[in-house]
Amino acid sequence: MGSLRSSFHLCLFLAFVSFVLLFRPSRSQRVADAPAPAPSAFDCNGVLLTYDFQRGQRLRPFVRDPNDQAWAFNATATILNSGTTNLKAWELLIGFRHREILVSASSAILTDGSSFPYSTPNDSATSFSGSPNPDLKYPIEVAGDPSQIRAQISIGGTFFGSPPPAAPLPSSLSLADPAFSCPSPAAPSNTSLATCCLPNPDFTPNTTTNSSDVDVSDSYLPRRSGDLTISYDVIQAFDSSYLALVTIDNHSPLGRLDNWHLSWEWMRDEFIYSMKGAYPLLVDATDCIYGRQGEYFKDLDFSKVLNCEAKPTILDLPPTRFNDTDLGRIPSCCRNGTILPASMDPSQSSSAFQVQVFKMPPDLNRTDLFPPQNWRISGSKLNPDYSCRQPIRVSPTLFPDPSGLESDTSAIASWQVVCNITTPKGASPKCCVSFSAYYNDSVVPCKTCACGCPASRGGRTCNATAPALLLPPEALLVPFDNRTDKARAWAEIKHLNVPSPMPCGDNCGVSINWHINTDYSRGWSARVTLFNWEDVPFANWFLAVEMDKAYDGYDDTYSFNGTKMGNNTIFMQGLEGLNYLVGETNGANPATDPRVPGKQQSVISFTKRATPGINVVAGDGFPSKVVFNGEECSLPDTIPTSQGFRNGGAVGVFTLVLLLVASTLLLLHQ
């Protein structure tokens, strides 16, 4: 009986072993299911990126919620070029995800020119660029010299949450250059990430072509495209100084700058000795006299030095200075800082100036040339915002001989800065649009707080969230502060609800009214009116409207110069002599009359031959996008409906007549 029981147990054991062996995954399956090992310098034949978290220290104030506790940290990001080509103007993207605030980064700067401390975004990666050495050689060229093929960034900052032993590792690690493909990083340890970026065989470079530039070779990066490009060309070089030509070119069909302000940051204690074609906002040599510059250039007369700031701000000169032998005589200079789109006037789409720069040790060689970093450019209130990347070394620019000879003069060295139009997070538009139509006697005004509302202090006197009240047409002719009685009376006539407190104004310096004027079987027309509520005028203004359904039927603009520019966009500007939109002025009797806005208007006609099926009343006659002087304007959320005349149609016709009469009187007054 005992032997029988032993045999039974043996059989059960053998069956269990057979079951385990049968369903155990094969070696290939186990290898396939295991996570990919992190790359190392020994198995990456491309560009190895690593991120190593080194330490975290709890910071005061101490809080109960661990997610809100602040920690100081240090980390090292490394870029190792193990490929077969040079890595030029590298940009490292790190996807921080713990609300990191960066306070320092050695051997690198932030690509967008931001300064420290820097709050990292949660929805995009933070980009670093090499400085002062933006390029990495490849191992074969330099016999594997680590100092030439590797860059290390020591990062210091603050993060929130993730208490030890957890390490706040980023979510991504990659190169910004689309010529490389970087897989998701792997974790060789719980405090580090690594990935190996390889050349992307499907990449096609997006570059600009310029007949005045020499052919691109392996020594230089190709010139890149952007809304705005800045060329920094060294045209004379000496041991302790050099002369550079700075050229700003506008490539955006709808971008412009008025009264531009340009700034950069000197990284090696340089200073501006003299300029032609532009001038610093602050003329001051104090920082040089009391700094390293004064100690080194003991015999230099610093009373003639223009600027010694580490971050100077440069302004354009007025046209009256163009023929000034000391300050002017530079082509494309002295235009009051106005740069128009080439679609408007190619001759006014660039600006240029010269700057004489003095260098400091150890750069006392005529070939030791380093451009300034962290470029920024801005215009007036009604101009778009620009974000500029760091300068990249490009082929030396060729300048045609000024005497007309068939020869070119090459710059000694050239760099390019690319700037693109951007919308800062939380920014408000700077202009707005109202809608009206002949078939509705109410105007849909600009949205409440369309251009932002001031912060409430001691209780707001208006409602920042309530929708704007419908208005009678004549209310568009007076400032918002003078519309209250008209809006209340109109709401009573139309039996509309009036919130308490009343909605806030749009707070826009410029407003545009788009009015559907007529609608016939063969065509239709609209009237566009510009209102300038600012004290300053707008010279050489332009307006662009995007008409998704009506673009092909555009016929003519009668009081403006209108052209079709593609992408469903109609471009308008003032006729010669009428391209000056004046500012707001006092009424005939300032004590009792409201202020009068600057105003221009034109009728635009469309045919229906090229747009069969267009429904103007249903909304096809209203623009989907409006741009004034490069700034996209806020649009209403609703359009006038065709039921407007059901209540008080006679009132609607009467008020429209009043608007036409008031408009005529206003134009005669101006």
Secondary structure, 3 states (H helix, E strand, C coil): CHHHHHHHHHHHHHHHHHHHHHHCCCHHHHHHHCCCCCCCCCCCCCEEEEEEEEEEEECCCCCCCHHHCEEEEEEEEEEEECCCCCECCCEEEECCCCCCEEEEECCEEECCCCCCCEECCCCCCEEEEECCCCCECCHHHHCCCHHHHEEEEEEEEEEECCCCCCCCCCCCEEECCCCEECCCCEEEECCEEEEEEEECCCCCCCECCCCCECCCCCCCECCECCCEEEEEEEEEECCCEEEEEEEEEECCCCCCECCCEEEEECCCCCEEEEEECEEECCCECHHHHCCHHHHHCCCCCHHHCCECCCCCEEEECCHHHCCCCCCCCCCCCCCCCCECCCCCCHHHCEEEEEEEEECCCCCCCCCCCCCCEEEEEECCCCCCEEEECCCEEECCEEEECCCCCCCEEECCEEEEEEEEEECCCCCCCCEEEEEEECCEEEEECCCCCCCCCCCCCCCCCCECCCCCCCECHHHHHCCHHHCHHHHHHHHHHCCCCCCCCCECCCCCCEEEEEEEEEECCCEEEEEEEEEECCCCCEECCEEEEECCCCHHHEEEECCEEEEECCCCEEEEEECCCCCEECCCECCCCCCCCCCECEEEEEEEEEECCCCCCCCHHHHHCCCCEEEECCEECECCCCCCCCCHHHCCHHHHHHHHHHHHHHHHHHHHHC
